[in-house]
């Protein structure tokens, strides 16, 4: 079983990765200077993908922030619905999850 300190380090490392990814996406979106209609259409398609990736990264970042807050409050690793301990294997796979397998959305 991983300690809370190790979980915190892992969450903070992932947070740093996501912040870097978001910065790269924003820089890429700002760098586009298409010269003609065809290039602009191609860039817009790429921009949609970048926006989706950025949204996904920001969503994961919010989940990580919430998990770090639960760590600070001593509630990390417990399901926010039922209060039961979240399986260690589930936390290894989804370290920011606030739900046990039973109460996970779509379960």
C-alpha positions as CSV (number, residue, x, y, z in Angstrom):
1,X,0.0,0.0,0.0
2,X,1.4,3.4,-1.0
3,X,1.7,6.1,1.6
4,X,-0.2,9.4,1.3
5,X,3.2,11.1,0.8
6,X,3.9,8.9,-2.3
7,X,0.4,9.5,-3.6
8,X,0.8,13.2,-3.1
9,X,4.1,13.2,-5.0
10,X,2.5,11.2,-7.9
11,X,-0.4,13.6,-8.1
12,X,1.8,16.6,-8.0
13,X,4.0,15.2,-10.8
14,X,1.0,14.5,-12.9
15,X,-0.2,18.1,-12.2
16,X,3.1,19.5,-13.4
17,X,2.8,17.4,-16.6
18,X,-0.7,18.6,-17.3
19,X,0.2,22.3,-16.7
20,X,3.1,21.9,-19.2
21,X,0.7,20.3,-21.7
22,X,-1.8,23.1,-21.3
23,X,1.0,25.7,-21.8
24,X,2.1,23.9,-25.0
25,X,-1.5,23.7,-26.3
26,X,-2.1,27.4,-25.7
27,X,1.2,28.3,-27.3
28,X,0.3,26.2,-30.4
29,X,-3.1,27.8,-30.6
30,X,-1.6,31.3,-30.5
31,X,1.0,30.6,-33.1
32,X,-1.3,30.0,-36.0
33,X,-1.0,32.5,-38.8
34,X,-2.6,30.9,-41.9
35,X,-2.2,32.7,-45.1
36,X,-5.0,31.3,-47.2
37,X,-8.4,29.7,-46.8
38,X,-7.2,26.1,-47.3
39,X,-4.5,26.5,-44.6
40,X,-7.0,28.2,-42.3
41,X,-9.5,25.3,-42.7
42,X,-6.7,22.8,-41.9
43,X,-5.6,24.9,-38.8
44,X,-9.2,25.1,-37.6
45,X,-9.5,21.3,-37.6
46,X,-6.3,21.0,-35.7
47,X,-7.5,23.7,-33.3
48,X,-10.6,21.7,-32.5
49,X,-8.4,18.7,-31.5
50,X,-6.1,21.0,-29.4
51,X,-9.1,22.5,-27.7
52,X,-10.4,19.0,-26.8
53,X,-7.0,18.0,-25.5
54,X,-6.8,21.2,-23.4
55,X,-10.3,20.6,-22.0
56,X,-9.4,17.0,-21.1
57,X,-6.2,18.2,-19.4
58,X,-8.0,20.9,-17.5
59,X,-10.6,18.4,-16.3
60,X,-8.0,16.0,-15.1
61,X,-6.2,18.9,-13.4
62,X,-9.4,19.8,-11.5
63,X,-9.7,16.1,-10.4
64,X,-6.1,16.2,-9.2
65,X,-6.7,19.4,-7.3
66,X,-9.7,17.8,-5.5
67,X,-7.6,14.7,-4.7
68,X,-4.9,16.9,-3.2
69,X,-7.5,18.7,-1.1
70,X,-8.8,15.3,0.1
71,X,-5.2,14.4,1.0
72,X,-4.9,17.6,3.0
73,X,-8.2,16.8,4.8
74,X,-7.2,13.2,5.5
75,X,-10.0,11.9,3.3
76,X,-8.0,10.7,0.3
77,X,-8.6,7.0,-0.7
78,X,-12.1,6.9,0.7
79,X,-15.2,6.9,-1.5
80,X,-17.0,10.3,-1.3
81,X,-20.3,8.4,-1.7
82,X,-20.1,5.6,0.8
83,X,-17.0,6.4,2.8
84,X,-15.5,2.9,2.2
85,X,-11.8,2.6,1.4
86,X,-11.1,2.7,-2.4
87,X,-9.2,-0.4,-3.6
88,X,-5.5,0.2,-3.9
89,X,-5.4,-1.2,-7.5
90,X,-8.1,1.3,-8.5
91,X,-6.1,4.2,-6.9
92,X,-3.0,3.0,-8.9
93,X,-5.0,3.2,-12.1
94,X,-7.0,6.3,-11.3
95,X,-5.1,8.2,-8.5
96,X,-7.5,11.2,-8.5
97,X,-10.7,9.1,-8.3
98,X,-13.1,10.1,-5.5
99,X,-15.2,6.9,-6.0
100,X,-14.9,3.2,-5.2
101,X,-15.6,0.8,-8.0
102,X,-19.2,0.4,-6.8
103,X,-20.0,4.1,-6.9
104,X,-18.0,5.1,-10.0
105,X,-20.1,6.8,-12.7
106,X,-21.3,4.3,-15.2
107,X,-20.7,1.4,-12.8
